């Protein structure tokens, strides 16, 4: 006969019974609902760095609540942090199937597709995020990266600009926008963006290198003239 799984206090790790209202060791108030304890245990395992144990708790929670979109998203996040991208994508798609307007699930799906190298699918996921919330600035940044890597520089620039408009301190958006301007031959705007990066991060080697290349190109042009 299969033994029932032990429940642990999420604070001190003491073994507890489902009927307990308080942990007998540390006195923590416990929720009577066992699935909630699975979630608390998963969060505690994450805090302790026990990622695979946290995954098992979340898998059990998904088994108990197969129609809970949030549970499947949490499971997807855990798979993602463990580098299990295909399973993460599967869980995010399951969450979206249960809730077609689950904006954070679409966003995380886009991130997983991006790291999976599926740029087209990542772009589609971010497009859905922006359809649901055009002001989601992190999605503007992410979709800009997708357009950048697919060679659509002008579209990428528009989304980097929208990111900067809402979050001016987003240094990497300034950097990528500077690179795009450089590639498009708009050196004046490129210089402005790289200077902004160096203002926030004086040790940024890449931005300093681009500024040096632009300066050298300008000096060479003057010599030729």
C-alpha positions as CSV (number, residue, x, y, z in Angstrom):
1,X,0.0,0.0,0.0
2,X,1.4,3.4,-1.0
3,X,2.2,5.6,1.9
4,X,0.6,9.1,2.1
5,X,3.0,11.9,1.4
6,X,4.2,13.8,4.5
7,X,3.2,17.4,5.0
8,X,5.8,19.7,6.3
9,X,5.5,23.0,8.0
10,X,6.7,25.6,5.5
11,X,8.4,27.6,8.3
12,X,10.4,25.0,10.3
13,X,10.0,21.7,8.4
14,X,8.2,19.9,11.1
15,X,6.1,16.9,10.0
16,X,2.4,17.8,10.5
17,X,-1.0,16.2,10.0
18,X,-3.6,17.5,7.6
19,X,-6.0,18.2,10.5
20,X,-3.5,20.4,12.4
21,X,-4.4,24.1,12.7
22,X,-1.0,25.0,14.1
23,X,2.5,23.6,13.8
24,X,3.4,21.8,17.0
25,X,7.0,22.9,16.6
26,X,7.0,26.6,15.8
27,X,3.3,27.5,16.2
28,X,2.7,28.7,12.7
29,X,-1.0,28.9,11.8
30,X,-1.7,26.3,9.1
31,X,-4.4,26.3,6.4
32,X,-6.6,23.2,6.6
33,X,-6.7,22.9,2.8
34,X,-4.0,20.3,1.8
35,X,-3.4,21.7,-1.7
36,X,-2.6,25.1,-0.2
37,X,0.0,23.3,2.0
38,X,1.5,21.8,-1.2
39,X,1.9,25.4,-2.5
40,X,3.4,26.5,0.8
41,X,5.8,23.5,0.8
42,X,6.8,24.3,-2.8
43,X,7.6,27.9,-1.9
44,X,9.6,26.8,1.1
45,X,11.5,24.3,-1.1
46,X,12.3,27.2,-3.5
47,X,13.5,29.3,-0.6
48,X,15.8,26.5,0.5
49,X,17.2,26.0,-3.0
50,X,15.5,22.6,-3.4
51,X,14.2,23.3,-6.9
52,X,13.4,19.7,-7.8
53,X,11.5,19.1,-4.6
54,X,9.5,22.3,-5.3
55,X,8.8,21.0,-8.7
56,X,7.3,17.8,-7.3
57,X,5.0,19.8,-5.0
58,X,3.8,21.9,-7.9
59,X,3.2,18.9,-10.0
60,X,1.1,17.4,-7.2
61,X,-0.8,20.7,-7.0
62,X,-1.5,20.6,-10.7
63,X,-2.7,17.1,-10.4
64,X,-5.1,18.2,-7.6
65,X,-6.2,21.3,-9.5
66,X,-6.0,20.4,-13.2
67,X,-8.3,23.3,-14.2
68,X,-6.5,26.0,-12.2
69,X,-4.6,28.2,-14.7
70,X,-2.4,29.9,-12.0
71,X,-1.2,26.5,-10.8
72,X,-0.1,25.5,-14.3
73,X,1.7,28.8,-14.7
74,X,3.6,28.4,-11.4
75,X,4.5,24.9,-12.6
76,X,5.7,26.3,-15.9
77,X,7.9,28.9,-14.0
78,X,9.5,26.1,-12.0
79,X,10.2,24.1,-15.1
80,X,11.7,27.2,-16.7
81,X,14.0,27.9,-13.8
82,X,15.2,24.3,-14.0
83,X,16.0,24.7,-17.7
84,X,13.2,22.4,-18.8
85,X,11.9,24.7,-21.5
86,X,9.7,22.3,-23.4
87,X,7.8,21.3,-20.2
88,X,7.6,25.0,-19.2
89,X,6.0,25.8,-22.6
90,X,3.6,22.9,-22.2
91,X,2.5,24.2,-18.8
92,X,2.1,27.8,-20.0
93,X,0.0,26.7,-22.9
94,X,-2.1,24.7,-20.5
95,X,-2.6,27.8,-18.4
96,X,-3.6,29.8,-21.4
97,X,-5.9,27.1,-22.6
98,X,-7.7,27.5,-19.3
99,X,-7.6,31.3,-19.3
100,X,-7.4,32.9,-22.7
101,X,-6.6,36.3,-21.2
102,X,-3.9,35.2,-18.8
103,X,-1.5,38.0,-19.7
104,X,1.4,36.9,-17.5
105,X,1.2,33.3,-18.9
106,X,1.5,34.7,-22.4
107,X,4.5,36.8,-21.3
108,X,6.3,33.9,-19.7
109,X,5.5,31.7,-22.7
110,X,7.2,34.3,-24.9
111,X,10.3,34.3,-22.7
112,X,10.4,30.4,-22.8
113,X,10.0,30.4,-26.6
114,X,12.7,33.1,-26.9
115,X,15.3,31.1,-24.9
116,X,14.2,28.0,-26.9
117,X,15.2,29.8,-30.0
118,X,11.7,30.0,-31.4
119,X,11.7,33.7,-32.2
120,X,8.5,33.7,-34.3
121,X,6.5,32.0,-31.6
122,X,8.0,34.3,-29.0
123,X,6.9,37.3,-31.1
124,X,3.4,36.0,-31.3
125,X,3.2,35.5,-27.6
126,X,4.4,39.1,-26.9
127,X,2.0,40.4,-29.5
128,X,-0.9,38.8,-27.5
129,X,0.5,40.4,-24.4
130,X,0.4,43.8,-26.0
131,X,-3.0,43.2,-27.5
132,X,-4.3,42.6,-23.9
133,X,-2.3,45.5,-22.5
134,X,-0.5,47.9,-24.8
135,X,1.2,49.5,-21.8
136,X,3.1,46.3,-20.8
137,X,6.6,47.9,-21.2
138,X,8.5,44.7,-20.5
139,X,6.7,43.1,-23.4
140,X,7.7,46.0,-25.6
141,X,11.3,45.3,-24.7
142,X,11.1,41.6,-25.3
143,X,9.3,41.9,-28.6
144,X,11.8,44.5,-29.7
145,X,14.6,41.9,-29.1
146,X,12.6,39.4,-31.2
147,X,12.3,41.9,-34.1
148,X,15.9,42.9,-33.7
149,X,17.1,39.3,-34.0
150,X,14.8,38.7,-37.0
151,X,16.3,41.7,-38.8
152,X,13.3,44.0,-38.5
153,X,15.3,46.9,-37.1
154,X,12.8,49.7,-37.7
155,X,10.0,47.9,-35.9
156,X,12.4,46.9,-33.1
157,X,13.4,50.5,-32.7
158,X,9.8,51.5,-32.2
159,X,9.3,49.1,-29.4
160,X,12.6,50.0,-27.7
161,X,11.5,53.6,-27.9
162,X,8.2,52.7,-26.2
163,X,10.1,50.9,-23.5
164,X,12.3,53.9,-22.9
165,X,9.2,56.2,-22.9
166,X,7.7,54.4,-19.9
167,X,11.0,53.3,-18.3
168,X,13.8,55.8,-19.1
169,X,16.3,54.0,-16.8
170,X,16.0,50.8,-18.8
171,X,19.7,50.8,-19.8
172,X,19.6,47.8,-22.2
173,X,16.8,49.4,-24.2
174,X,19.1,52.4,-24.7
175,X,21.9,50.1,-25.7
176,X,20.0,48.1,-28.3
177,X,18.4,51.2,-29.7
178,X,21.9,52.7,-30.1
179,X,23.1,49.6,-31.9
180,X,20.1,49.8,-34.3
181,X,20.8,53.5,-35.0
182,X,24.4,52.6,-35.6
183,X,23.5,49.9,-38.1
184,X,21.1,52.2,-39.8
185,X,23.8,54.9,-40.1
186,X,22.1,57.3,-37.8
187,X,25.3,58.0,-35.8
188,X,24.0,61.1,-34.0
189,X,21.1,59.3,-32.4
190,X,23.4,56.3,-31.7
191,X,25.8,58.5,-29.8
192,X,22.9,59.9,-27.7
193,X,21.8,56.4,-26.7
194,X,25.3,55.1,-25.9
195,X,26.0,58.2,-23.8
196,X,22.8,57.5,-21.9
197,X,24.0,54.0,-21.2
198,X,27.4,55.2,-20.0
199,X,25.7,57.8,-17.8
200,X,24.0,54.9,-16.0
201,X,26.9,52.5,-16.3
202,X,30.3,54.1,-16.9
203,X,31.9,50.7,-17.1
204,X,29.9,49.5,-20.1
205,X,32.6,48.4,-22.5
206,X,30.3,47.7,-25.5
207,X,28.8,51.2,-25.5
208,X,32.3,52.8,-25.2
209,X,33.5,50.6,-28.1
210,X,30.6,51.8,-30.3
211,X,31.3,55.4,-29.4
212,X,35.0,54.9,-30.3
213,X,34.0,53.4,-33.7
214,X,31.7,56.3,-34.5
215,X,34.3,58.8,-33.5
216,X,36.9,57.1,-35.7
217,X,34.5,56.9,-38.6
218,X,33.7,60.6,-38.3
219,X,37.4,61.5,-38.1
220,X,38.1,59.4,-41.2
221,X,35.3,61.1,-43.1
222,X,36.8,64.5,-42.2
223,X,40.2,63.4,-43.6
224,X,38.6,62.2,-46.8
225,X,36.8,65.5,-47.2
